[in-house]
Amino acid sequence: MIEFRTFQNADLPTLAELWCIHHATSRQPPMVNPTVFEQAVASRLFFDASRLLVAVNNGHPVAWCQWFAGDDAVASLVAICFATDAIGTQAATGLLALVERDARAAGMTE
């Protein structure tokens, strides 16, 4: 069963792996490892762990997304990566619904 939660530090290796799997479907896989992912995303000043959402199946992350809230009440989905199987696709669909709900709850109008 797919469950949804916010980012946890222990997710870094799997989120970096999902980034590579997701992008490998359309181009050469990017060279992203947990250290690069942490430096590019998790250690930045703009990072908000409550807006990096993770879909977990049987305790293992299968999809993730990150969104930002703009000053103009516009939410932006800046990344969504998921396993390329049916579970990953289902998880990504669930994450999109969750982002929409959370964005509305945060006062975003678009």
C-alpha positions as a Markdown table, in Angstrom:
| # | Residue | x | y | z |
|---|---|---|---|---|
| 1 | Met | 0.0 | 0.0 | 0.0 |
| 2 | Ile | 1.3 | 3.4 | -0.9 |
| 3 | Glu | 1.6 | 5.9 | 1.9 |
| 4 | Phe | 2.6 | 9.6 | 1.7 |
| 5 | Arg | 4.8 | 11.6 | 4.0 |
| 6 | Thr | 7.3 | 14.4 | 4.0 |
| 7 | Phe | 11.0 | 14.1 | 3.4 |
| 8 | Gln | 13.3 | 12.4 | 5.9 |
| 9 | Asn | 17.1 | 12.5 | 5.8 |
| 10 | Ala | 17.3 | 8.7 | 5.3 |
| 11 | Asp | 15.5 | 9.2 | 2.0 |
| 12 | Leu | 18.4 | 10.8 | 0.3 |
| 13 | Pro | 19.9 | 7.7 | -1.4 |
| 14 | Thr | 16.6 | 6.5 | -2.8 |
| 15 | Leu | 15.5 | 9.9 | -3.9 |
| 16 | Ala | 18.8 | 10.4 | -5.8 |
| 17 | Glu | 18.2 | 6.9 | -7.4 |
| 18 | Leu | 14.6 | 7.8 | -8.4 |
| 19 | Trp | 15.9 | 11.0 | -10.0 |
| 20 | Cys | 18.3 | 9.0 | -12.1 |
| 21 | Ile | 15.7 | 6.3 | -13.0 |
| 22 | His | 13.1 | 8.9 | -13.9 |
| 23 | His | 15.4 | 11.0 | -16.1 |
| 24 | Ala | 16.9 | 8.0 | -17.8 |
| 25 | Thr | 13.6 | 7.3 | -19.6 |
| 26 | Ser | 14.2 | 10.3 | -21.9 |
| 27 | Arg | 18.0 | 10.9 | -21.9 |
| 28 | Gln | 21.3 | 9.6 | -20.6 |
| 29 | Pro | 20.9 | 9.2 | -16.8 |
| 30 | Pro | 22.3 | 12.2 | -14.9 |
| 31 | Met | 25.2 | 11.5 | -12.5 |
| 32 | Val | 23.3 | 12.2 | -9.3 |
| 33 | Asn | 24.3 | 10.5 | -6.0 |
| 34 | Pro | 23.0 | 11.2 | -2.5 |
| 35 | Thr | 25.8 | 13.8 | -1.9 |
| 36 | Val | 25.0 | 15.7 | -5.1 |
| 37 | Phe | 21.3 | 15.6 | -4.3 |
| 38 | Glu | 21.8 | 16.9 | -0.8 |
| 39 | Gln | 24.0 | 19.8 | -2.0 |
| 40 | Ala | 21.6 | 20.7 | -4.8 |
| 41 | Val | 18.4 | 20.4 | -2.9 |
| 42 | Ala | 18.3 | 19.5 | 0.8 |
| 43 | Ser | 21.1 | 21.9 | 2.0 |
| 44 | Arg | 19.9 | 25.0 | 0.1 |
| 45 | Leu | 18.3 | 28.0 | 1.9 |
| 46 | Phe | 15.1 | 27.6 | 0.0 |
| 47 | Phe | 14.6 | 24.0 | 1.0 |
| 48 | Asp | 11.5 | 23.2 | 3.0 |
| 49 | Ala | 11.2 | 19.6 | 4.1 |
| 50 | Ser | 7.4 | 19.9 | 4.4 |
| 51 | Arg | 7.2 | 20.6 | 0.7 |
| 52 | Leu | 9.3 | 17.7 | -0.4 |
| 53 | Leu | 6.7 | 14.9 | -0.4 |
| 54 | Val | 7.6 | 11.2 | -0.6 |
| 55 | Ala | 5.4 | 8.2 | -1.7 |
| 56 | Val | 6.4 | 5.0 | 0.1 |
| 57 | Asn | 5.4 | 1.5 | -0.8 |
| 58 | Asn | 6.1 | -1.2 | 1.8 |
| 59 | Gly | 8.6 | 1.2 | 3.6 |
| 60 | His | 10.5 | 2.0 | 0.4 |
| 61 | Pro | 10.3 | 5.4 | -1.5 |
| 62 | Val | 8.9 | 4.9 | -5.0 |
| 63 | Ala | 8.2 | 8.6 | -5.9 |
| 64 | Trp | 8.8 | 12.1 | -4.7 |
| 65 | Cys | 8.0 | 15.7 | -5.6 |
| 66 | Gln | 8.9 | 19.1 | -4.4 |
| 67 | Trp | 6.8 | 22.3 | -4.7 |
| 68 | Phe | 7.2 | 25.9 | -3.8 |
| 69 | Ala | 4.8 | 28.6 | -2.7 |
| 70 | Gly | 5.3 | 31.9 | -4.5 |
| 71 | Asp | 4.7 | 35.3 | -3.0 |
| 72 | Asp | 2.0 | 35.8 | -5.6 |
| 73 | Ala | -0.1 | 32.9 | -4.2 |
| 74 | Val | 1.0 | 30.7 | -7.1 |
| 75 | Ala | 2.3 | 27.2 | -6.3 |
| 76 | Ser | 5.0 | 25.7 | -8.5 |
| 77 | Leu | 5.7 | 22.0 | -8.8 |
| 78 | Val | 9.5 | 22.1 | -9.4 |
| 79 | Ala | 10.2 | 18.3 | -9.5 |
| 80 | Ile | 8.4 | 15.0 | -9.6 |
| 81 | Cys | 10.3 | 11.7 | -10.0 |
| 82 | Phe | 9.0 | 8.2 | -9.7 |
| 83 | Ala | 9.8 | 4.6 | -10.5 |
| 84 | Thr | 8.8 | 3.6 | -14.0 |
| 85 | Asp | 6.5 | 0.8 | -13.0 |
| 86 | Ala | 2.8 | 0.8 | -12.2 |
| 87 | Ile | 3.4 | 1.5 | -8.5 |
| 88 | Gly | 5.6 | 4.5 | -9.3 |
| 89 | Thr | 3.0 | 5.9 | -11.7 |
| 90 | Gln | 0.2 | 5.4 | -9.1 |
| 91 | Ala | 2.3 | 7.0 | -6.5 |
| 92 | Ala | 3.1 | 10.0 | -8.7 |
| 93 | Thr | -0.7 | 10.5 | -9.3 |
| 94 | Gly | -1.3 | 10.5 | -5.6 |
| 95 | Leu | 1.6 | 13.0 | -5.0 |
| 96 | Leu | 0.0 | 15.4 | -7.5 |
| 97 | Ala | -3.3 | 15.3 | -5.6 |
| 98 | Leu | -1.5 | 15.8 | -2.3 |
| 99 | Val | 0.4 | 18.8 | -3.7 |
| 100 | Glu | -2.8 | 20.4 | -4.9 |
| 101 | Arg | -4.4 | 19.9 | -1.5 |
| 102 | Asp | -1.4 | 21.2 | 0.4 |
| 103 | Ala | -1.0 | 24.2 | -1.9 |
| 104 | Arg | -4.7 | 25.2 | -1.4 |
| 105 | Ala | -4.3 | 24.8 | 2.4 |
| 106 | Ala | -1.2 | 27.1 | 2.2 |
| 107 | Gly | -3.4 | 29.8 | 0.5 |
| 108 | Met | -2.2 | 29.2 | -3.1 |
| 109 | Thr | -4.8 | 30.2 | -5.6 |
| 110 | Glu | -3.0 | 28.9 | -8.8 |
